[in-house]
Amino acid sequence: MNGNAFLTEMLHTIPYQNNWAYNDISRLVSSQVLLSESCIFCNVPLIDLPEDYLGDDNYEVLTELQLCPNCGWWSVSQAHSDKQMWDDELERMVFLYGGIGSLKELSLNDINEPLAEIRQYLIGKFGDRFVVNPKVFENVVASVFRNLDQNVVVTAYSGDGGIDAVMTDGSDLVGVQVKRYKSKIEVEQIRAFAGALYLHGYSRGVFVTTSDYQAGCKRTARLYAERGLPIQLYNAQNFYSALELSHYNTHSNWATREKILSIVQNSDLHPIFN
């Protein structure tokens, strides 16, 4: 079995919901993987980061980096060029090395996992939103709105009156409810949320679900808006769009490049095999 086939077999056996952060270098590197134009995980076209060059007249090192803008997976190829004398002739020897981002243990039920890593994981594997710990998902939702320049505070785990997070918009208080459901949200749940908003003095509300809404929910939200209590509804698709936008708002290609180079400098790249 060649290296690429072995890598593919390994990836097919990994439980994705537990592994998704690229902070180390994999030892499974092949020219096929490094020459791939798309991410090996989510098949999104890779982008080229600025090259890094070190060298003098005798020895040069050119590092090329590629990044998946969707999930953050990366690959690095490095060409070492060395001038040597052979039989009184100056020849240049080129040696190729490479590395790819490796997978890290990531528990979607651990409230101590970095939210940035869980957000990045969900961008690539949004179908796993249903296995994220509900409190963790509330924190993820709050972090998404926070990255979209909202001032957000997550409420206590219990006794929150149906309000999972609070956003401020000037002098207005915005109550947020998060439902990590597979089934569609019912009209009565919107009414109960509106009651909690009224009871606690919120100016408006945001309802986020990992599924969708039953017929009548949008109409009910419009009726509350007409009575002075706007409620914005986010279904799975709307929230995924916000998740992507928040990622790109905080994503810096240059910062990512520097992070990858730091990993490369503190690790051993591996000779590339075919």
N, C-alpha and C positions, 0 to 999 in steps of 0.2 A: 504493500500500500504506500503510495507516495505521500509527501507531506500535506498537500492540499486535500487529498481524500481523507487523511487522518484528521485534519482540522475540521472538515465538514462533518465527519462522523461524530467528533467530540462535541461540536456545537449542537447537533441534533439531540444529544443526550443530556444537555444542561437544562435544569429547571429554570427557565428565564425569570420567573417571579422571585428568585432568590439571588440572582447574579446580574449586576448591570452597572458597573462603574469602571472606568478605564484609567487607573492610576498606576499601572505597572506594565511591564513589557512581557508579552507572551514569548515562549521559546519555540512556538510552532510557527515558523515563517517560511513561506515559499514564494518564488517569483510570481506565481499565478495570483496569490493574494495581494502582493505588493503592487502588481500591475492592474489590479481591478479598478475600474472606474466608479464602482458603486459600493456602498456599505455592505459588508457581508451579513449584517443583521437585518437592516430594514430596507435594503436595496435602493436607498436614496443616492443620487449622484454625489460623489465626493467633491470637495472644493480644495484647491491648492492654497496652502499657506506660504508666506514668503520663505524663500530658501535661506539656509545659513551656510556661510562659507568661512573656512579657516585655512590658512596655508601660507607657504612661501615658495621660493623658486624650486625647492626640492620635494616638498610634501604638501599635498592639498587634501582637504576634506570638504566635500559638498553634501549637505544634508537637505533632502527634500521631504516635505511633510504634507499629508493629506488628512482632511477632517470631514466627518459626516456632520452636516449642519443640523441634522434631525436628532440623532441620539448621542453624538459626541464621540463615537468610536474613531480611532485614528490609526494611521500607519506612517512609518518612517523608513526611508531608504537612504543609505549613506555610501558614497563612493570615495574610497581612499586611493589617491594617486601618488605613487612613489617613483621618483627618478633613481635608476640604478645603472651602474656600469656593467656591461656584459661584453666580454671579448673586445674591450677598448671602445665599445659603442654605448652611447647613453640611451637607455630605453626607459619607457614609462610603464610601470606595472599598476594595474587598477584592480582593487579588491572591493567587492560589493558586500554590504552588510544591511540588515534590516530588522525592524521590530514592529509589532502591532500592539494596540491597547489590549490588555488582558482583563478578564472578568474578575470582579471582586464579590465576596459574599455580601448580599444586601437583603435584609429582612423587611418585608413590607408590613410586618406587624410590630416592629420595634419603634417605639415613639422617640428613640434617641438617634435614629438614622438621620443623616443630614437631608434636609428637605430639598436642597438643590439636586441631590442625586436621585431622590424619588421623583421629582418633577421631570428630570431628564429621562429616567426610566420610563415614565408614563408616556412621554412623547413618542418613544419607540414601541411601547407595548401597552397601548391605552386599554386594550381588552382586559388587562390585569387590574383595572381600577376596582373591580369587585372584590379582590382579595386583599386590598389595602386595609389596614386597621381603620375603623371609622374615625377615631380621633386623629389618627395620622392624616387621613384624607381631609378632615376639617382644617388641619394645619397647612396642608398643601394648598387648599383653596384660598386660605387667608394669605399665604405667601405669594400666590399668583396675583391677587388683587394688590398686594403690597408692591410687587414689582411693576405694576401698572400705575404706580404713583398714588395709591390709596393708603390712607392711614387706617390700619386694621389691627384689632385686638381680638384674640380668641377668648371666648368666655370659659367659665369653669366647666368641667366634664359633666357635672350634674347641677340641677337647680337653675338652669339657664332659661327656663320658661320657653323653650323651643328656639331660642336664639343662640346660634353656635359661634358667631363672630359679630363684631361691631365695627363699622366703618364710620369715619367722620368726613363730612363734606361741608366745609365751612362751619356754620353753627348747627347743621343738620346731623342727626344721628341716624345711621342706616343699619338696620338689623339684617343679618345674613343667616339663612338656614341651609344646611347641607344634608342631603339625603343620598347615601351610598346604596341605592336600590337598583335591582334588576327590573322590577315591575314598574309600570308607569305611575306617576304621581296622580292622586285623585283630587277632585275639586275640594273635597272636605279638608284635605291637608293644606290647601291654599287658604281656606277660610280660617282654619286653626292658626296658621301662621299670621294672618292678618289680625286675629284676635290678640296674639302675643305682642304684635307691634303696637296696637292700640293700648294694651295694658301697660306696656313699659315705656310708652311715650316716644316711639321712634317716628321719624318723619317719613321714611319710606323703607322698602325692603328689597332684598335680593334673595331669590330662591334658586339653589343649585342642586341639580340631580345628575346622577351618573346614567340615568335612563332617559325617559321622555315624559310628556304630560298627556293625560287623558283629554278627550274632547271636553270642552267647557272650562278648562283651566285658564286659557288665555282670555276668554271672555270674562271670567271671574276677576282676573287681575285687572282688566280694563275697567270693570265696574268699580273696583276699589280706587283706581286712579282717578276716576270721575268724582269720587267722594273725598279726594284729597289725600289718599294713601297709595302712591304708586308702588307697584311690586314688579320688579324685573325678573323674568324667568330665564334661567339658563338650563338648557337640556345638555345631553352629553356632547353633541356636536358644537354647541355654543361654547361650552367650557373648554373643549379641546382647542378651539380657536384662540381663546384667551390664554390657555396654557402655552401654546406656541408663541403667541405675541409676547408674553412675559419672558419667555426664554430668550427671544431675539433682542428684547429690550436690554437684557443684562449680559448678553453674550458678546464677548470681545475676541475677535479672531487673533489679535496680537497677543492678548493675555493668554489665550489658549496655546498659541505658538510657544510662548516663553515657558509655560508649564510643561509642555511636551519636551522641549529641549532640556529642561531641568531634569526630567525623568531619564532622558537619554544619556545625559552627562553623568548620571549617578548609577547607570546600569551598563551591562555589556550587551551590545548589539550582537547579532548572530550571523554567521556567513549565510548567504542566500543560496538555497538549493532549488533545483527545478522540479 
